[in-house]
Amino acid sequence: MHRRETIMVVGATGRLGGLVVRALAQAGASVLALVRPVTDAQGLSELGIRLRYGDLADRASLEYACHGIEVLVMTATAASRQPPDTIETVDRAGYVNLISAALRGGVKRCVYISAAGSDPASPNPLLRAKGEIERRLLAAGLEVTTILPSPFTDVWIPMIVLDPVSRGEPIRIVGDGTSRNRFVARADVAEVATSHALSASGSRRIRVSGPEALSWHDVAALYERISGRAVALQTLSYEGAVTMLGPVTAGLLRVLDSASAENENLTDALVIGKTKLKTFLGKSAERAAG
Ligand SMILES: NC(=O)c1ccc[n+]([C@@H]2O[C@H](COP(=O)([O-])OP(=O)(O)OC[C@H]3O[C@@H](n4cnc5c(N)ncnc54)[C@H](OP(=O)(O)O)[C@@H]3O)[C@@H](O)[C@H]2O)c1
């Protein structure tokens, strides 16, 4: 860090944002968290992290919150929230609001958490919103570090494998389960985001992937080896997955099946996270046993 810039993390009450805001505070950065007035942020206050209140759906609140901020770290998403928070109101329109507030507030640079496979023309609403926001950030003249992570190990493995199996259900996927994805640990993504929030200048796109390319069959086999439990794999049609898992998860499972999440060729750098699936599953098995 050349000097102590003021950094604000948007999405700091979330899982990735929570890791980043804590790491920035620990590194001695001047860091604030944007939180919604309705959200419990006591954990952040107790760490001495200053709060600014705002909601991505409320442009006026963002204008106030961005005042005097030099660096924004943007991790917020509605993917795991309920309406009225949706991909449209948060990941797309909410970020449009945030960009205009950032410019008025004097923000110079930002770290934006996009996703592998982002594309303004994607049929998937989340990846389409991410692609649009990437373009808008650059068009706004900000210095942007865009981070494109693979699917998170911490989200997809519990949701598709551990939780259903613990209920005695099969692993339900879209497609035949042979496409490979490089699941990445959230902590490995947080490390990259934190280091770029502290010191980057200029603009770049960074792909952050896990160390192994694994199909759902590979994941199931590894789980069986580690847990000693047999698991079944059930293939769903996209429509069936919408009914059983909801439209956001079903849509992203379809992207994982096409492996288009891994076809990223416009990146400037590739970071390979260190956390292997075996380590993640081993820790999960220990927790379940203890
Ligand atoms: N899951 C994956 O596999 C994956 C892969 C690649 C990239 N990513 C990206 O990684 C990022 C972090 O994901 P995560 O799983 O850590 O997220 P998360 O835990 O679901 O956190 C979401 C955050 O967004 C905030 N938020 C939602 N709606 C908001 C609104 N209207 N105004 C202000 N804040 C709002 C939430 O605040 P509240 O607590 O107030 O609701 C929370 O802090 C996201 O951008 C996601 O798209 C995820």
The ligand as an SDF file (V2000), in Angstrom:
LIG
                    3D

 48 52  0  0  0  0  0  0  0  0999 V2000
  -21.0680  -18.9700   -5.0450 N   0  0  0  0  0  0  0  0  0  0  0  0
  -20.2130  -19.1500   -6.0430 C   0  0  0  0  0  0  0  0  0  0  0  0
  -19.9360  -20.2740   -6.4610 O   0  0  0  0  0  0  0  0  0  0  0  0
  -19.5550  -17.9420   -6.6730 C   0  0  0  0  0  0  0  0  0  0  0  0
  -18.6860  -18.1300   -7.7620 C   0  0  0  0  0  0  0  0  0  0  0  0
  -18.0940  -17.0180   -8.3380 C   0  0  0  0  0  0  0  0  0  0  0  0
  -18.3620  -15.7520   -7.8500 C   0  0  0  0  0  0  0  0  0  0  0  0
  -19.2100  -15.6070   -6.7920 N   0  0  0  0  0  0  0  0  0  0  0  0
  -19.4560  -14.2360   -6.2910 C   0  0  0  0  0  0  0  0  0  0  0  0
  -18.8090  -14.0630   -5.0300 O   0  0  0  0  0  0  0  0  0  0  0  0
  -19.4140  -12.9580   -4.3550 C   0  0  0  0  0  0  0  0  0  0  0  0
  -19.6050  -13.2650   -2.8700 C   0  0  0  0  0  0  0  0  0  0  0  0
  -20.4610  -14.3650   -2.7170 O   0  0  0  0  0  0  0  0  0  0  0  0
  -20.8780  -14.8580   -1.2470 P   0  0  0  0  0  0  0  0  0  0  0  0
  -21.4010  -16.2670   -1.4150 O   0  0  0  0  0  0  0  0  0  0  0  0
  -19.7730  -14.6290   -0.2810 O   0  0  0  0  0  0  0  0  0  0  0  0
  -22.1010  -13.8710   -0.9530 O   0  0  0  0  0  0  0  0  0  0  0  0
  -23.1120  -13.8960    0.2930 P   0  0  0  0  0  0  0  0  0  0  0  0
  -22.5130  -14.5840    1.4630 O   0  0  0  0  0  0  0  0  0  0  0  0
  -24.4400  -14.3980   -0.1950 O   0  0  0  0  0  0  0  0  0  0  0  0
  -23.2300  -12.3410    0.6840 O   0  0  0  0  0  0  0  0  0  0  0  0
  -24.0550  -11.4860   -0.0090 C   0  0  0  0  0  0  0  0  0  0  0  0
  -23.8150  -10.0850    0.4950 C   0  0  0  0  0  0  0  0  0  0  0  0
  -24.4970   -9.1860   -0.3830 O   0  0  0  0  0  0  0  0  0  0  0  0
  -25.2330   -8.3020    0.4290 C   0  0  0  0  0  0  0  0  0  0  0  0
  -26.4240   -7.7860   -0.2430 N   0  0  0  0  0  0  0  0  0  0  0  0
  -27.4230   -8.4970   -0.8250 C   0  0  0  0  0  0  0  0  0  0  0  0
  -28.3660   -7.6560   -1.2560 N   0  0  0  0  0  0  0  0  0  0  0  0
  -27.9560   -6.3900   -0.9350 C   0  0  0  0  0  0  0  0  0  0  0  0
  -28.5080   -5.0960   -1.1150 C   0  0  0  0  0  0  0  0  0  0  0  0
  -29.6980   -4.9010   -1.7070 N   0  0  0  0  0  0  0  0  0  0  0  0
  -27.7970   -4.0180   -0.6670 N   0  0  0  0  0  0  0  0  0  0  0  0
  -26.6070   -4.2030   -0.0470 C   0  0  0  0  0  0  0  0  0  0  0  0
  -26.0370   -5.4070    0.1600 N   0  0  0  0  0  0  0  0  0  0  0  0
  -26.7130   -6.4860   -0.2760 C   0  0  0  0  0  0  0  0  0  0  0  0
  -25.6430   -9.1150    1.6470 C   0  0  0  0  0  0  0  0  0  0  0  0
  -26.0620   -8.2410    2.6770 O   0  0  0  0  0  0  0  0  0  0  0  0
  -27.1450   -8.7200    3.7720 P   0  0  0  0  0  0  0  0  0  0  0  0
  -26.3710   -9.5510    4.7580 O   0  0  0  0  0  0  0  0  0  0  0  0
  -27.6690   -7.4450    4.3150 O   0  0  0  0  0  0  0  0  0  0  0  0
  -28.1860   -9.5360    3.0430 O   0  0  0  0  0  0  0  0  0  0  0  0
  -24.3210   -9.8350    1.9270 C   0  0  0  0  0  0  0  0  0  0  0  0
  -23.4440   -8.9970    2.6210 O   0  0  0  0  0  0  0  0  0  0  0  0
  -20.7040  -12.6630   -5.1120 C   0  0  0  0  0  0  0  0  0  0  0  0
  -20.5170  -11.5230   -5.9170 O   0  0  0  0  0  0  0  0  0  0  0  0
  -20.9040  -13.9040   -5.9630 C   0  0  0  0  0  0  0  0  0  0  0  0
  -21.6600  -13.6560   -7.1180 O   0  0  0  0  0  0  0  0  0  0  0  0
  -19.8020  -16.6610   -6.1800 C   0  0  0  0  0  0  0  0  0  0  0  0
  1  2  1  0
  2  3  2  0
  2  4  1  0
  4  5  1  0
  4 48  2  0
  5  6  2  0
  6  7  1  0
  7  8  2  0
  8  9  1  0
  8 48  1  0
  9 10  1  0
  9 46  1  0
 10 11  1  0
 11 12  1  0
 11 44  1  0
 12 13  1  0
 13 14  1  0
 14 15  2  0
 14 16  1  0
 14 17  1  0
 17 18  1  0
 18 19  2  0
 18 20  1  0
 18 21  1  0
 21 22  1  0
 22 23  1  0
 23 24  1  0
 23 42  1  0
 24 25  1  0
 25 26  1  0
 25 36  1  0
 26 27  1  0
 26 35  1  0
 27 28  2  0
 28 29  1  0
 29 30  1  0
 29 35  2  0
 30 31  1  0
 30 32  2  0
 32 33  1  0
 33 34  2  0
 34 35  1  0
 36 37  1  0
 36 42  1  0
 37 38  1  0
 38 39  2  0
 38 40  1  0
 38 41  1  0
 42 43  1  0
 44 45  1  0
 44 46  1  0
 46 47  1  0
M  CHG  2   8   1  16  -1
M  END
$$$$
